[in-house]
Amino acid sequence: MVVLSQPGQMRWGFQLAARFQADGSQAGNLSITDPDNTQILMNDSGVQYVEHTSAGTYEGTADGPVSWGFTWTAPIDPSLGTVEFDAAGNAANGDHTPSGDYIYTTNVTSGAPSAGLKPLPRR
């Protein structure tokens, strides 16, 4: 889930991608849980990312917080390495110019799961 808030802002947006740190390729799979406010797109390199829809800008929602939900399924092969999540958020004042807007970025990495993990038995 991505959550944004900023006093004085009235319009919101975000993007998030999950890639392998070693080569920048798609890591796992993103899927939406709220199709009214989020969508999955793909960049020119074939990496999918999740972002807000037009309705998901929550235009007129003063100060926030606003949030967008989605799911991420980890890659099956742990030998593929470290996963990097890149996210950007925009808290805008709604005047449709960049003046007075805030752009937030973050980057988080997650190591590969232990190769010693075994799947749970089916019931």
N, CA, C and O atoms as a GROMACS GRO file, in nm:
protein
  492
    1MET      N    1   0.084  -0.117   0.000
    1MET     CA    2   0.000   0.000   0.000
    1MET      C    3   0.089   0.124   0.000
    1MET      O    4   0.191   0.128   0.068
    2VAL      N    5   0.049   0.222  -0.077
    2VAL     CA    6   0.116   0.352  -0.080
    2VAL      C    7   0.022   0.453  -0.014
    2VAL      O    8  -0.097   0.457  -0.046
    3VAL      N    9   0.075   0.533   0.078
    3VAL     CA   10  -0.004   0.633   0.149
    3VAL      C   11   0.068   0.767   0.139
    3VAL      O   12   0.189   0.775   0.162
    4LEU      N   13  -0.006   0.873   0.104
    4LEU     CA   14   0.049   1.008   0.097
    4LEU      C   15  -0.037   1.105   0.176
    4LEU      O   16  -0.160   1.093   0.180
    5SER      N   17   0.029   1.202   0.237
    5SER     CA   18  -0.041   1.315   0.298
    5SER      C   19   0.054   1.433   0.300
    5SER      O   20   0.176   1.416   0.311
    6GLN      N   21   0.000   1.553   0.288
    6GLN     CA   22   0.080   1.675   0.292
    6GLN      C   23  -0.017   1.791   0.311
    6GLN      O   24  -0.104   1.812   0.226
    7PRO      N   25  -0.004   1.868   0.418
    7PRO     CA   26  -0.093   1.982   0.439
    7PRO      C   27  -0.093   2.077   0.319
    7PRO      O   28   0.012   2.105   0.261
    8GLY      N   29  -0.210   2.125   0.283
    8GLY     CA   30  -0.225   2.221   0.175
    8GLY      C   31  -0.234   2.161   0.036
    8GLY      O   32  -0.249   2.236  -0.061
    9GLN      N   33  -0.225   2.030   0.023
    9GLN     CA   34  -0.230   1.968  -0.109
    9GLN      C   35  -0.370   1.912  -0.137
    9GLN      O   36  -0.444   1.877  -0.045
   10MET      N   37  -0.406   1.904  -0.267
   10MET     CA   38  -0.542   1.868  -0.306
   10MET      C   39  -0.551   1.762  -0.416
   10MET      O   40  -0.662   1.722  -0.454
   11ARG      N   41  -0.438   1.715  -0.467
   11ARG     CA   42  -0.439   1.617  -0.575
   11ARG      C   43  -0.318   1.526  -0.557
   11ARG      O   44  -0.212   1.571  -0.514
   12TRP      N   45  -0.334   1.397  -0.589
   12TRP     CA   46  -0.236   1.297  -0.548
   12TRP      C   47  -0.205   1.199  -0.660
   12TRP      O   48  -0.289   1.176  -0.747
   13GLY      N   49  -0.086   1.142  -0.657
   13GLY     CA   50  -0.050   1.040  -0.754
   13GLY      C   51   0.072   0.961  -0.708
   13GLY      O   52   0.144   1.003  -0.618
   14PHE      N   53   0.094   0.846  -0.772
   14PHE     CA   54   0.209   0.763  -0.737
   14PHE      C   55   0.242   0.668  -0.851
   14PHE      O   56   0.160   0.647  -0.941
   15GLN      N   57   0.362   0.610  -0.847
   15GLN     CA   58   0.405   0.498  -0.930
   15GLN      C   59   0.496   0.410  -0.847
   15GLN      O   60   0.570   0.459  -0.762
   16LEU      N   61   0.491   0.278  -0.871
   16LEU     CA   62   0.578   0.184  -0.802
   16LEU      C   63   0.611   0.069  -0.896
   16LEU      O   64   0.525   0.019  -0.968
   17ALA      N   65   0.739   0.027  -0.894
   17ALA     CA   66   0.785  -0.088  -0.973
   17ALA      C   67   0.871  -0.177  -0.886
   17ALA      O   68   0.934  -0.130  -0.790
   18ALA      N   69   0.875  -0.307  -0.918
   18ALA     CA   70   0.961  -0.404  -0.850
   18ALA      C   71   1.051  -0.467  -0.956
   18ALA      O   72   1.003  -0.531  -1.050
   19ARG      N   73   1.184  -0.449  -0.939
   19ARG     CA   74   1.280  -0.499  -1.038
   19ARG      C   75   1.394  -0.570  -0.968
   19ARG      O   76   1.422  -0.547  -0.851
   20PHE      N   77   1.460  -0.658  -1.044
   20PHE     CA   78   1.581  -0.720  -0.992
   20PHE      C   79   1.692  -0.616  -0.995
   20PHE      O   80   1.712  -0.547  -1.094
   21GLN      N   81   1.764  -0.607  -0.885
   21GLN     CA   82   1.870  -0.508  -0.873
   21GLN      C   83   1.982  -0.533  -0.974
   21GLN      O   84   2.041  -0.438  -1.025
   22ALA      N   85   2.012  -0.657  -1.002
   22ALA     CA   86   2.125  -0.691  -1.089
   22ALA      C   87   2.107  -0.642  -1.233
   22ALA      O   88   2.201  -0.591  -1.292
   23ASP      N   89   1.986  -0.658  -1.289
   23ASP     CA   90   1.970  -0.625  -1.431
   23ASP      C   91   1.849  -0.536  -1.462
   23ASP      O   92   1.827  -0.501  -1.578
   24GLY      N   93   1.771  -0.499  -1.362
   24GLY     CA   94   1.657  -0.410  -1.384
   24GLY      C   95   1.534  -0.476  -1.444
   24GLY      O   96   1.438  -0.408  -1.477
   25SER      N   97   1.537  -0.608  -1.458
   25SER     CA   98   1.422  -0.678  -1.515
   25SER      C   99   1.309  -0.692  -1.412
   25SER      O  100   1.330  -0.672  -1.292
   26GLN      N  101   1.192  -0.726  -1.461
   26GLN     CA  102   1.074  -0.742  -1.377
   26GLN      C  103   1.100  -0.843  -1.266
   26GLN      O  104   1.154  -0.951  -1.291
   27ALA      N  105   1.063  -0.809  -1.143
   27ALA     CA  106   1.078  -0.901  -1.028
   27ALA      C  107   0.940  -0.930  -0.973
   27ALA      O  108   0.874  -0.842  -0.918
   28GLY      N  109   0.896  -1.052  -0.986
   28GLY     CA  110   0.765  -1.089  -0.934
   28GLY      C  111   0.654  -1.032  -1.021
   28GLY      O  112   0.673  -1.002  -1.139
   29ASN      N  113   0.538  -1.019  -0.959
   29ASN     CA  114   0.421  -0.974  -1.034
   29ASN      C  115   0.337  -0.879  -0.950
   29ASN      O  116   0.305  -0.909  -0.834
   30LEU      N  117   0.302  -0.766  -1.007
   30LEU     CA  118   0.212  -0.670  -0.943
   30LEU      C  119   0.071  -0.695  -0.992
   30LEU      O  120   0.050  -0.728  -1.109
   31SER      N  121  -0.027  -0.681  -0.904
   31SER     CA  122  -0.167  -0.690  -0.945
   31SER      C  123  -0.248  -0.589  -0.865
   31SER      O  124  -0.214  -0.556  -0.751
   32ILE      N  125  -0.355  -0.542  -0.925
   32ILE     CA  126  -0.436  -0.439  -0.861
   32ILE      C  127  -0.547  -0.503  -0.778
   32ILE      O  128  -0.597  -0.610  -0.810
   33THR      N  129  -0.582  -0.434  -0.671
   33THR     CA  130  -0.694  -0.476  -0.587
   33THR      C  131  -0.806  -0.374  -0.590
   33THR      O  132  -0.916  -0.400  -0.540
   34ASP      N  133  -0.780  -0.257  -0.647
   34ASP     CA  134  -0.878  -0.148  -0.656
   34ASP      C  135  -0.872  -0.088  -0.796
   34ASP      O  136  -0.805   0.014  -0.817
   35PRO      N  137  -0.942  -0.149  -0.894
   35PRO     CA  138  -0.931  -0.103  -1.033
   35PRO      C  139  -0.985   0.038  -1.057
   35PRO      O  140  -0.954   0.097  -1.160
   36ASP      N  141  -1.063   0.092  -0.967
   36ASP     CA  142  -1.110   0.229  -0.984
   36ASP      C  143  -0.998   0.330  -0.963
   36ASP      O  144  -0.997   0.436  -1.025
   37ASN      N  145  -0.903   0.298  -0.876
   37ASN     CA  146  -0.800   0.394  -0.836
   37ASN      C  147  -0.658   0.357  -0.873
   37ASN      O  148  -0.568   0.441  -0.863
   38THR      N  149  -0.634   0.232  -0.916
   38THR     CA  150  -0.500   0.188  -0.954
   38THR      C  151  -0.504   0.114  -1.087
   38THR      O  152  -0.607   0.057  -1.125
   39GLN      N  153  -0.391   0.114  -1.156
   39GLN     CA  154  -0.379   0.042  -1.282
   39GLN      C  155  -0.237  -0.010  -1.298
   39GLN      O  156  -0.143   0.045  -1.241
   40ILE      N  157  -0.223  -0.116  -1.377
   40ILE     CA  158  -0.092  -0.172  -1.409
   40ILE      C  159  -0.057  -0.132  -1.552
   40ILE      O  160  -0.137  -0.150  -1.644
   41LEU      N  161   0.063  -0.078  -1.570
   41LEU     CA  162   0.114  -0.041  -1.701
   41LEU      C  163   0.250  -0.107  -1.720
   41LEU      O  164   0.304  -0.166  -1.626
   42MET      N  165   0.306  -0.098  -1.840
   42MET     CA  166   0.437  -0.156  -1.867
   42MET      C  167   0.523  -0.052  -1.937
   42MET      O  168   0.477   0.018  -2.027
   43ASN      N  169   0.651  -0.043  -1.895
   43ASN     CA  170   0.742   0.052  -1.961
   43ASN      C  171   0.802  -0.012  -2.087
   43ASN      O  172   0.773  -0.127  -2.119
   44ASP      N  173   0.885   0.064  -2.157
   44ASP     CA  174   0.944   0.017  -2.282
   44ASP      C  175   1.036  -0.103  -2.264
   44ASP      O  176   1.063  -0.176  -2.359
   45SER      N  177   1.085  -0.125  -2.141
   45SER     CA  178   1.174  -0.238  -2.113
   45SER      C  179   1.098  -0.362  -2.070
   45SER      O  180   1.160  -0.464  -2.038
   46GLY      N  181   0.965  -0.356  -2.068
   46GLY     CA  182   0.884  -0.471  -2.029
   46GLY      C  183   0.866  -0.486  -1.880
   46GLY      O  184   0.823  -0.592  -1.834
   47VAL      N  185   0.897  -0.382  -1.803
   47VAL     CA  186   0.879  -0.386  -1.658
   47VAL      C  187   0.743  -0.326  -1.625
   47VAL      O  188   0.713  -0.213  -1.666
   48GLN      N  189   0.662  -0.400  -1.551
   48GLN     CA  190   0.532  -0.348  -1.513
   48GLN      C  191   0.544  -0.256  -1.393
   48GLN      O  192   0.635  -0.270  -1.310
   49TYR      N  193   0.454  -0.161  -1.385
   49TYR     CA  194   0.447  -0.073  -1.270
   49TYR      C  195   0.302  -0.044  -1.240
   49TYR      O  196   0.215  -0.051  -1.328
   50VAL      N  197   0.276  -0.010  -1.116
   50VAL     CA  198   0.140   0.024  -1.073
   50VAL      C  199   0.136   0.175  -1.050
   50VAL      O  200   0.231   0.233  -0.998
   51GLU      N  201   0.025   0.236  -1.088
   51GLU     CA  202   0.009   0.380  -1.066
   51GLU      C  203  -0.139   0.412  -1.047
   51GLU      O  204  -0.227   0.328  -1.066
   52HIS      N  205  -0.164   0.536  -1.009
   52HIS     CA  206  -0.301   0.583  -0.990
   52HIS      C  207  -0.374   0.594  -1.125
   52HIS      O  208  -0.311   0.610  -1.229
   53THR      N  209  -0.505   0.584  -1.120
   53THR     CA  210  -0.588   0.615  -1.236
   53THR      C  211  -0.628   0.762  -1.226
   53THR      O  212  -0.590   0.831  -1.132
   54SER      N  213  -0.704   0.809  -1.322
   54SER     CA  214  -0.754   0.947  -1.317
   54SER      C  215  -0.839   0.967  -1.190
   54SER      O  216  -0.824   1.066  -1.119
   55ALA      N  217  -0.928   0.872  -1.163
   55ALA     CA  218  -1.010   0.881  -1.040
   55ALA      C  219  -0.923   0.870  -0.916
   55ALA      O  220  -0.956   0.926  -0.811
   56GLY      N  221  -0.812   0.796  -0.928
   56GLY     CA  222  -0.722   0.773  -0.815
   56GLY      C  223  -0.634   0.890  -0.780
   56GLY      O  224  -0.549   0.878  -0.692
   57THR      N  225  -0.651   1.005  -0.846
   57THR     CA  226  -0.577   1.124  -0.804
   57THR      C  227  -0.645   1.190  -0.684
   57THR      O  228  -0.590   1.282  -0.624
   58TYR      N  229  -0.763   1.143  -0.651
   58TYR     CA  230  -0.839   1.195  -0.536
   58TYR      C  231  -0.843   1.348  -0.537
   58TYR      O  232  -0.827   1.412  -0.433
   59GLU      N  233  -0.865   1.407  -0.656
   59GLU     CA  234  -0.866   1.552  -0.669
   59GLU      C  235  -0.969   1.614  -0.573
   59GLU      O  236  -1.084   1.569  -0.567
   60GLY      N  237  -0.926   1.716  -0.500
   60GLY     CA  238  -1.013   1.784  -0.404
   60GLY      C  239  -1.005   1.728  -0.264
   60GLY      O  240  -1.068   1.781  -0.173
   61THR      N  241  -0.927   1.620  -0.244
   61THR     CA  242  -0.910   1.563  -0.110
   61THR      C  243  -0.801   1.641  -0.039
   61THR      O  244  -0.682   1.622  -0.065
   62ALA      N  245  -0.840   1.729   0.051
   62ALA     CA  246  -0.747   1.820   0.118
   62ALA      C  247  -0.659   1.747   0.217
   62ALA      O  248  -0.708   1.670   0.300
   63ASP      N  249  -0.528   1.771   0.209
   63ASP     CA  250  -0.427   1.730   0.307
   63ASP      C  251  -0.396   1.581   0.311
   63ASP      O  252  -0.290   1.543   0.359
   64GLY      N  253  -0.485   1.495   0.262
   64GLY     CA  254  -0.467   1.350   0.274
   64GLY      C  255  -0.499   1.306   0.415
   64GLY      O  256  -0.553   1.386   0.492
   65PRO      N  257  -0.470   1.186   0.453
   65PRO     CA  258  -0.398   1.089   0.372
   65PRO      C  259  -0.488   1.026   0.266
   65PRO      O  260  -0.609   1.013   0.284
   66VAL      N  261  -0.425   0.987   0.157
   66VAL     CA  262  -0.488   0.907   0.053
   66VAL      C  263  -0.404   0.780   0.039
   66VAL      O  264  -0.286   0.780   0.073
   67SER      N  265  -0.464   0.674  -0.011
   67SER     CA  266  -0.390   0.549  -0.023
   67SER      C  267  -0.434   0.471  -0.146
   67SER      O  268  -0.546   0.488  -0.195
   68TRP      N  269  -0.344   0.386  -0.193
   68TRP     CA  270  -0.370   0.300  -0.306
   68TRP      C  271  -0.324   0.159  -0.267
   68TRP      O  272  -0.214   0.142  -0.216
   69GLY      N  273  -0.408   0.061  -0.292
   69GLY     CA  274  -0.374  -0.077  -0.260
   69GLY      C  275  -0.346  -0.160  -0.384
   69GLY      O  276  -0.402  -0.134  -0.491
   70PHE      N  277  -0.259  -0.258  -0.370
   70PHE     CA  278  -0.223  -0.351  -0.476
   70PHE      C  279  -0.152  -0.467  -0.410
   70PHE      O  280  -0.122  -0.461  -0.290
   71THR      N  281  -0.125  -0.570  -0.484
   71THR     CA  282  -0.048  -0.683  -0.428
   71THR      C  283   0.076  -0.706  -0.514
   71THR      O  284   0.079  -0.672  -0.632
   72TRP      N  285   0.175  -0.763  -0.452
   72TRP     CA  286   0.297  -0.803  -0.520
   72TRP      C  287   0.324  -0.948  -0.484
   72TRP      O  288   0.325  -0.985  -0.367
   73THR      N  289   0.346  -1.030  -0.586
   73THR     CA  290   0.382  -1.170  -0.567
   73THR      C  291   0.530  -1.185  -0.596
   73THR      O  292   0.577  -1.150  -0.705
   74ALA      N  293   0.604  -1.236  -0.498
   74ALA     CA  294   0.749  -1.250  -0.510
   74ALA      C  295   0.786  -1.349  -0.620
   74ALA      O  296   0.708  -1.439  -0.652
   75PRO      N  297   0.906  -1.333  -0.678
   75PRO     CA  298   0.952  -1.430  -0.778
   75PRO      C  299   0.968  -1.568  -0.717
   75PRO      O  300   1.001  -1.581  -0.599
   76ILE      N  301   0.946  -1.671  -0.796
   76ILE     CA  302   0.952  -1.808  -0.746
   76ILE      C  303   1.096  -1.853  -0.723
   76ILE      O  304   1.123  -1.926  -0.627
   77ASP      N  305   1.189  -1.811  -0.807
   77ASP     CA  306   1.328  -1.857  -0.801
   77ASP      C  307   1.411  -1.762  -0.712
   77ASP      O  308   1.439  -1.650  -0.753
   78PRO      N  309   1.452  -1.807  -0.591
   78PRO     CA  310   1.528  -1.720  -0.501
   78PRO      C  311   1.669  -1.690  -0.551
   78PRO      O  312   1.732  -1.597  -0.501
   79SER      N  313   1.719  -1.765  -0.648
   79SER     CA  314   1.855  -1.742  -0.697
   79SER      C  315   1.864  -1.618  -0.787
   79SER      O  316   1.973  -1.578  -0.825
   80LEU      N  317   1.750  -1.559  -0.820
   80LEU     CA  318   1.750  -1.443  -0.909
   80LEU      C  319   1.801  -1.317  -0.840
   80LEU      O  320   1.832  -1.218  -0.907
   81GLY      N  321   1.810  -1.319  -0.708
   81GLY     CA  322   1.877  -1.210  -0.637
   81GLY      C  323   1.786  -1.107  -0.572
   81GLY      O  324   1.667  -1.129  -0.552
   82THR      N  325   1.849  -0.995  -0.540
   82THR     CA  326   1.786  -0.887  -0.465
   82THR      C  327   1.681  -0.815  -0.548
   82THR      O  328   1.702  -0.785  -0.666
   83VAL      N  329   1.567  -0.787  -0.485
   83VAL     CA  330   1.459  -0.713  -0.549
   83VAL      C  331   1.463  -0.569  -0.500
   83VAL      O  332   1.483  -0.542  -0.382
   84GLU      N  333   1.445  -0.478  -0.594
   84GLU     CA  334   1.446  -0.335  -0.564
   84GLU      C  335   1.307  -0.278  -0.594
   84GLU      O  336   1.255  -0.295  -0.704
   85PHE      N  337   1.248  -0.211  -0.496
   85PHE     CA  338   1.120  -0.143  -0.513
   85PHE      C  339   1.149   0.006  -0.526
   85PHE      O  340   1.211   0.066  -0.438
   86ASP      N  341   1.104   0.066  -0.635
   86ASP     CA  342   1.118   0.209  -0.657
   86ASP      C  343   0.979   0.270  -0.658
   86ASP      O  344   0.891   0.222  -0.730
   87ALA      N  345   0.959   0.375  -0.580
   87ALA     CA  346   0.828   0.439  -0.573
   87ALA      C  347   0.844   0.590  -0.577
   87ALA      O  348   0.943   0.645  -0.528
   88ALA      N  349   0.746   0.655  -0.637
   88ALA     CA  350   0.740   0.801  -0.640
   88ALA      C  351   0.597   0.842  -0.608
   88ALA      O  352   0.501   0.778  -0.653
   89GLY      N  353   0.583   0.948  -0.531
   89GLY     CA  354   0.452   1.002  -0.499
   89GLY      C  355   0.448   1.150  -0.528
   89GLY      O  356   0.549   1.219  -0.518
   90ASN      N  357   0.330   1.199  -0.564
   90ASN     CA  358   0.312   1.340  -0.595
   90ASN      C  359   0.197   1.394  -0.511
   90ASN      O  360   0.085   1.344  -0.517
   91ALA      N  361   0.227   1.497  -0.432
   91ALA     CA  362   0.125   1.569  -0.356
   91ALA      C  363   0.116   1.708  -0.417
   91ALA      O  364   0.208   1.789  -0.400
   92ALA      N  365   0.008   1.736  -0.487
   92ALA     CA  366  -0.004   1.860  -0.564
   92ALA      C  367  -0.111   1.951  -0.504
   92ALA      O  368  -0.206   1.905  -0.440
   93ASN      N  369  -0.093   2.080  -0.526
   93ASN     CA  370  -0.189   2.176  -0.472
   93ASN      C  371  -0.312   2.193  -0.560
   93ASN      O  372  -0.404   2.265  -0.523
   94GLY      N  373  -0.314   2.128  -0.674
   94GLY     CA  374  -0.433   2.128  -0.759
   94GLY      C  375  -0.445   2.244  -0.855
   94GLY      O  376  -0.548   2.257  -0.921
   95ASP      N  377  -0.342   2.330  -0.865
   95ASP     CA  378  -0.352   2.443  -0.959
   95ASP      C  379  -0.301   2.407  -1.098
   95ASP      O  380  -0.294   2.493  -1.186
   96HIS      N  381  -0.267   2.279  -1.120
   96HIS     CA  382  -0.223   2.225  -1.249
   96HIS      C  383  -0.094   2.287  -1.300
   96HIS      O  384  -0.069   2.291  -1.421
   97THR      N  385  -0.010   2.337  -1.207
   97THR     CA  386   0.126   2.378  -1.237
   97THR      C  387   0.217   2.309  -1.137
   97THR      O  388   0.168   2.264  -1.033
   98PRO      N  389   0.346   2.297  -1.163
   98PRO     CA  390   0.436   2.231  -1.068
   98PRO      C  391   0.469   2.316  -0.944
   98PRO      O  392   0.523   2.264  -0.847
   99SER      N  393   0.437   2.443  -0.948
   99SER     CA  394   0.468   2.532  -0.836
   99SER      C  395   0.391   2.490  -0.711
   99SER      O  396   0.268   2.477  -0.714
  100GLY      N  397   0.463   2.470  -0.602
  100GLY     CA  398   0.399   2.434  -0.475
  100GLY      C  399   0.368   2.287  -0.459
  100GLY      O  400   0.307   2.248  -0.359
  101ASP      N  401   0.407   2.204  -0.554
  101ASP     CA  402   0.383   2.060  -0.546
  101ASP      C  403   0.502   1.990  -0.479
  101ASP      O  404   0.613   2.043  -0.476
  102TYR      N  405   0.478   1.873  -0.427
  102TYR     CA  406   0.582   1.792  -0.361
  102TYR      C  407   0.595   1.660  -0.434
  102TYR      O  408   0.496   1.593  -0.462
  103ILE      N  409   0.718   1.621  -0.464
  103ILE     CA  410   0.748   1.491  -0.523
  103ILE      C  411   0.832   1.414  -0.421
  103ILE      O  412   0.936   1.462  -0.375
  104TYR      N  413   0.786   1.295  -0.388
  104TYR     CA  414   0.857   1.208  -0.294
  104TYR      C  415   0.905   1.085  -0.370
  104TYR      O  416   0.833   1.032  -0.454
  105THR      N  417   1.028   1.040  -0.340
  105THR     CA  418   1.078   0.917  -0.399
  105THR      C  419   1.139   0.831  -0.289
  105THR      O  420   1.189   0.882  -0.188
  106THR      N  421   1.134   0.702  -0.310
  106THR     CA  422   1.197   0.610  -0.216
  106THR      C  423   1.241   0.486  -0.292
  106THR      O  424   1.189   0.455  -0.399
  107ASN      N  425   1.337   0.416  -0.235
  107ASN     CA  426   1.392   0.296  -0.293
  107ASN      C  427   1.418   0.200  -0.178
  107ASN      O  428   1.486   0.234  -0.082
  108VAL      N  429   1.364   0.080  -0.189
  108VAL     CA  430   1.381  -0.022  -0.085
  108VAL      C  431   1.426  -0.150  -0.152
  108VAL      O  432   1.375  -0.187  -0.257
  109THR      N  433   1.522  -0.220  -0.091
  109THR     CA  434   1.566  -0.348  -0.146
  109THR      C  435   1.530  -0.460  -0.049
  109THR      O  436   1.518  -0.440   0.072
  110SER      N  437   1.513  -0.576  -0.107
  110SER     CA  438   1.480  -0.696  -0.030
  110SER      C  439   1.566  -0.809  -0.081
  110SER      O  440   1.568  -0.838  -0.201
  111GLY      N  441   1.639  -0.874   0.009
  111GLY     CA  442   1.724  -0.985  -0.030
  111GLY      C  443   1.642  -1.104  -0.077
  111GLY      O  444   1.523  -1.115  -0.047
  112ALA      N  445   1.707  -1.191  -0.149
  112ALA     CA  446   1.641  -1.312  -0.198
  112ALA      C  447   1.604  -1.400  -0.080
  112ALA      O  448   1.678  -1.405   0.018
  113PRO      N  449   1.490  -1.469  -0.087
  113PRO     CA  450   1.454  -1.560   0.021
  113PRO      C  451   1.554  -1.674   0.033
  113PRO      O  452   1.622  -1.708  -0.064
  114SER      N  453   1.563  -1.730   0.149
  114SER     CA  454   1.657  -1.839   0.173
  114SER      C  455   1.622  -1.959   0.086
  114SER      O  456   1.506  -1.997   0.075
  115ALA      N  457   1.724  -2.016   0.025
  115ALA     CA  458   1.704  -2.133  -0.060
  115ALA      C  459   1.663  -2.255   0.023
  115ALA      O  460   1.616  -2.354  -0.032
  116GLY      N  461   1.681  -2.249   0.154
  116GLY     CA  462   1.645  -2.361   0.242
  116GLY      C  463   1.499  -2.367   0.275
  116GLY      O  464   1.456  -2.462   0.340
  117LEU      N  465   1.420  -2.269   0.236
  117LEU     CA  466   1.277  -2.271   0.264
  117LEU      C  467   1.209  -2.378   0.182
  117LEU      O  468   1.243  -2.398   0.065
  118LYS      N  469   1.114  -2.446   0.242
  118LYS     CA  470   1.040  -2.550   0.171
  118LYS      C  471   0.893  -2.512   0.168
  118LYS      O  472   0.843  -2.454   0.264
  119PRO      N  473   0.824  -2.545   0.061
  119PRO     CA  474   0.680  -2.513   0.055
  119PRO      C  475   0.604  -2.592   0.159
  119PRO      O  476   0.641  -2.704   0.196
  120LEU      N  477   0.496  -2.533   0.207
  120LEU     CA  478   0.409  -2.602   0.301
  120LEU      C  479   0.334  -2.713   0.228
  120LEU      O  480   0.301  -2.698   0.110
  121PRO      N  481   0.307  -2.824   0.297
  121PRO     CA  482   0.232  -2.932   0.232
  121PRO      C  483   0.088  -2.888   0.206
  121PRO      O  484   0.031  -2.810   0.282
  122ARG      N  485   0.031  -2.939   0.098
  122ARG     CA  486  -0.108  -2.910   0.065
  122ARG      C  487  -0.200  -2.993   0.152
  122ARG      O  488  -0.168  -3.106   0.188
  123ARG      N  489  -0.312  -2.936   0.183
  123ARG     CA  490  -0.412  -3.009   0.265
  123ARG      C  491  -0.530  -3.047   0.182
  123ARG      O  492  -0.624  -3.109   0.232
   0.00000   0.00000   0.00000
